[in-house]
Structures are given as C-alpha cells and as structure tokens.
Amino acid sequence: MISAKKRDRQLPVTLVNIVLIEPEIPANTGNIARTCAATGTVLHLVRPLGFSTDAKHLKRAGLDYWRLVEIVYYDSFEEVYAANTGATFYFATARASRWYTAVSYPPDCFLVFGRETAGLPETILHRFADWLVRIPITSGARSLNLSNAAAIVLYEALRQNGFAGLR
C-alpha cells in the first residue's frame, strides 16, 4: 500500500471511504475525487488504473480540489481489506437484490465500486454476497455512470450519519 501525502484539508473528515477497484476512465475518478474532497471522504484506488494519475482529464475533472482529498493507493482489493480489518464494507453492483437505502452505513464504512466496463470481480460478488447493494434503475439500463453511482451511495451514507462535519 502506498498512501498519497495527506493534503491540507479545509473540510473535516467524515470517515466514510470510497474504494474504486481498477477504475478505467479518468474523468470518472476525477469527479469522484472532487466529491470526496467536498465531503471529507477518503478515496482508495486499487491498481491497475486505466490511466495515469497525472492524466489531463483526471486533473481537469478534479479541478483545484486535489489538495483537499486524501488518496490511498493499493495493488489489490485484498490489501484494502487487510489494512482495514473490522471495517464495514458495502459493494455497489447492479446484481444485488438489496437497495442501497436498505442498509445502515456506519461512519467509518467503505463503499466499494468496480470498473466501468465490468463492475466488481466475481470473486468479490460471491465472497461478500451479504454486503451487496444496488441503485434501482429501469430494466433497459445496465448501470449508472460510476461517478454518479458513487455520489448517490456516498450521500446516503452521509445523510444517515447526519452529514457530520459538513455545512
């Protein structure tokens, strides 16, 4: 695990975490980083990434918020899980039967999202079957945009915790 240098935060940390497993589209990751910066959420990125972290689109999507977000890098999801023993993890997938609003999110939870083109790996879906959540969509749609999905689930977790530390 390699952690990015902690940024000069102006917002309090809410202790909610977003994990992106092998994200592929820099603009999605940049948008999620900006949402993390605005909410004090820690962003965990699992390699391989489908882009360079200095990619123009990544930086553009995050605007001038990069100094406000804490990013932690890992080489596998197993590293994330092992480094956060005892934490509660929820896994967002269109294959879940339970809606994201049907669970209680503790303030230190991890919200896990898969690749844009493939979603979460089968091994994770089977191993954590009791922790899967989904955002309801119409039957003709495969999924939502990753950055939109992350924001939806994150804000539900923050709402359930009284938007602690946010104005």
N, C-alpha and C positions, 0 to 999 in steps of 0.2 A: 504494500500500500504506500502510495506517495501522496502526501497532502499538499495542497496548494498553500502558500503563505496566507495566514489569516489577514483579511482585509480590514481597513479602517472602517468599522461599522458605525453607521449613524442610526440604525434601527435596532431594537432589541431582538435577540434571538428567541424564536418561538419554540425551538427544539423539534419541530417537525422536519422530516428529511425526505427528499425526493431522490430516488435511485433510477438512473437510466442505464439499462443494460444494452450495450453496444449501439448507441444512437447513430443514425446514418446521415441525417440532414442537419447541416449546421444552423440553419435558421430556426429550426425547432428547439435545438439545445440553447441557442442564444435567447429565444423567447422565454424558455423555462428558467434560464439563469436570471433574466430580468425579473420574472415573477418571484423567484427565490430571494433576490435582492430586496424587493419591495415588501416581502413578508418575513424576512429574517430566517428563511428556510435554508438548510444546508443542502447542497447539491452533490450527489455522489455519482460519478461517472465510471462505468465499467468498460474497460477496453476489450476488444479493439473499437476505437471510434472510427466512424466512416468519414472523417475529415480531420484536418489539422486544427489544433486548438487556437492557432493564430489565423485561421481562415477569415477572409474578409467578410463573408456573410455571417459568420458566428459573431464577430465583433460588432457588426452593424446591428444585428438583432438585439444584442445586449446593451447597445448604446453606451452611455457613460456609467452604467451600473456595475461594471466588473469589480470595482473596488469595494462594493458593498456585499458581494456574495462570497461565501466560503465554498470552495470546490475541493472535493477529495477524490482522488483517482485510485482505481483498483484494477487488477489484472483479471479478476474473476468475481462472479457473484459470491462464491464461497468465501472470498476474502471479506466482502461486505458483511456477510452473515456472521463469520467468525469474529470480526472486530466489534460486533455489536450484540454480543451474547445477551440474551434476556430481553431484548427489544421486541416490540410487536411489529410485524411486517404484514402489509396488505399488498396484494398483487392485482393490478388492474388488467383485465382481459375481457374481450368480447365473449369468451367462452364460459364465463362464470354464470351461475344461476342467481346469485345474490346481488342486489343493487348496492352501490357504493354508499347509499344513505341508510342502509340497514345495519350498519356496524357502528360501534363506538370506537373512536380514534383517541388513544391516549396522547398526551402532549409530546411524547418522545418517539412516536411511531415512524415507520419507514414506509413510504408509498413507492411501490416498485412498478416500473413501466418497461416494456420490451422495445425491440427495434420497430421502426416504422413499417418495414415491409413484411416482417414475420411475427411480430409480437413477442411474447415470452417463450423461452425454450420449453419443450415438452417436459423435460426433467423437472423444471420448476413448477409447471402446472400440476404435475402428479404429486410431487413432494409436498406442496403447500396447498392442496386442494381445498382445505377448510378455510383458507385465508384469501380466496379469490373474490374479487368484486368487479362489477361491471357498471358502466353508464348505459342507461337504456337508450336505444336508437331504433329507427324503423327497420323492418325486416329486409329491406332492399339495400341497406348500407352495411359495409363491412366493419367500419370503425370510424372514430373521430380522429382529427389531427392530433398528433402526440402532444403538442404544447397546449392545445385546448383541453384535452383529457386530463393532463397533469394539473392544470389550473382548476378544473371543476372539482376533482377529488381533493386537492390541497385546500381549497376554500371551504369544503365541507368539514374537513378535519379542523381547520382554524375556527369555523363557526361553532363547532361542538365544544371547543375549548375557550369560547368567549372572546375570540380574536385577541388573546392575551398578548400584550405588548404592542398592539397595533392601534393606530389612531383612527 
